[in-house]
Amino acid sequence: MNSELAVTLYFENAAGRLLEDPAGFLRAHWSTQPRQPQDTRALFTHMLAALQRHGWSRILINQVGMPPFSRDEQQWVAQQWLPRAVLKGGYRYGAVVVSPDVMVRLATAYITTNIQGLPLLYRSFERVAEAEAWLLQQPGTSQR
């Protein structure tokens, strides 16, 4: 299954790009290029805006090739963005296509294990097709 052919570009910067998938979820593709902290924040801010715009609860996050999150990025995402995305954006399901880079995996693990009791479920996958299949089994609209 590859619905990526019909996706629409929502936002793009040095950190990555966000695509609106007609199957009812957001695709976040992290860039392989270096990024600044403001690029990361902007990408996450637009993730929240897209979830709110559509009433979606699901994001497919492709981290293959991305540079690791900095400590400041990790803390901002875990402590600031995630609570807002769950409580105000209805974010509930994240399917993460993991990087082969152990430093990226560790930085992501910090975020996904510090969800502060929020009603959010992450699953990690090696391949996009597996992540997509799992994500499509989850409820597609937020229940705020």
C-alpha positions in Angstrom: 0.0 0.0 0.0 1.5 3.4 -1.0 -0.9 6.3 -0.7 2.0 8.7 -0.8 1.4 9.3 -4.5 -1.7 11.3 -3.6 -0.4 13.3 -0.7 -0.3 17.1 -0.5 2.7 19.2 0.7 1.6 21.1 3.8 4.9 22.6 5.1 8.6 22.2 4.4 11.8 23.7 5.8 15.4 22.6 6.6 14.2 20.1 9.3 11.8 18.2 7.0 8.5 18.3 5.2 4.9 17.6 6.2 2.5 15.9 3.9 -1.2 15.6 4.2 -2.2 12.0 3.4 -5.8 11.5 2.0 -6.0 8.4 4.2 -6.4 10.8 7.2 -3.0 11.2 8.7 0.0 13.5 8.6 3.4 12.3 7.2 6.4 13.9 8.7 9.6 13.2 6.7 12.7 14.4 8.6 15.5 15.8 6.4 19.0 14.4 6.2 20.4 17.9 6.2 21.6 19.9 9.3 19.0 22.0 10.9 18.7 24.8 13.4 16.5 24.6 16.6 14.1 27.1 15.1 13.6 24.7 12.1 12.7 21.8 14.4 10.3 24.0 16.4 8.6 25.3 13.2 8.2 21.7 11.8 6.6 20.6 15.1 4.4 23.7 15.3 3.1 23.0 11.8 2.5 19.4 12.8 0.1 20.6 15.5 -1.5 23.1 13.1 -2.2 20.3 10.6 -3.7 18.0 13.2 -6.0 20.8 14.4 -6.9 21.8 10.8 -8.1 18.2 9.9 -9.1 16.9 13.3 -6.6 14.1 12.8 -5.0 12.0 15.6 -2.2 10.2 13.6 1.3 11.0 12.4 3.7 8.8 10.4 7.1 10.0 11.3 10.0 9.0 9.0 13.4 9.5 10.7 15.5 7.5 8.3 18.6 9.6 7.6 17.8 12.4 10.0 20.5 13.9 12.3 19.8 13.2 16.0 17.7 15.7 18.1 19.8 17.9 20.3 19.2 17.7 24.1 17.3 21.0 23.9 15.2 19.7 21.1 14.4 16.6 23.0 13.4 18.5 26.1 11.3 21.0 24.2 9.4 18.3 22.3 8.8 16.1 25.4 7.9 19.0 27.8 6.3 21.6 25.6 5.1 20.3 22.2 3.8 16.8 23.1 1.4 18.0 25.9 0.1 20.7 23.6 -0.2 18.3 20.6 -2.2 15.8 22.7 -4.3 18.2 24.6 -5.0 20.8 22.0 -4.3 19.0 18.8 -5.8 15.5 19.5 -2.5 13.7 18.7 -2.9 10.0 19.8 -0.9 7.7 17.5 2.7 8.0 16.2 4.2 5.5 13.8 7.9 6.1 13.8 10.0 4.7 10.9 13.3 4.5 12.8 16.7 5.5 11.7 19.6 3.0 11.7 21.6 5.7 13.6 21.7 4.7 17.3 22.0 8.3 18.4 18.7 9.2 16.5 17.1 6.2 18.1 18.2 7.2 21.6 17.1 10.8 21.2 13.7 9.6 20.0 13.4 7.1 22.8 13.9 9.9 25.3 10.9 11.7 23.7 8.6 8.6 23.3 9.2 7.4 26.9 8.6 10.8 28.5 5.0 11.3 27.4 4.0 12.2 30.9 0.9 9.9 31.2 -0.6 11.4 28.1 -3.1 9.3 26.0 -0.5 8.8 23.2 0.8 5.6 21.7 4.0 5.3 19.7 5.1 2.3 17.7 8.5 1.9 16.0 8.9 0.3 12.6 11.8 -0.5 10.2 9.7 0.0 7.0 7.2 2.7 5.9 4.7 0.1 4.7 4.5 -1.5 8.2 4.1 1.8 9.9 1.4 2.8 7.4 -0.5 -0.4 8.0 -0.5 0.0 11.7 -1.4 3.6 11.6 -4.4 2.9 9.4 -5.7 0.5 12.0 -5.9 3.3 14.6 -8.8 5.7 14.9 -8.3 8.5 12.4 -9.9 11.5 14.1 -9.1 13.0 17.4 -11.4 12.5 20.4 -10.7 15.6 22.4 
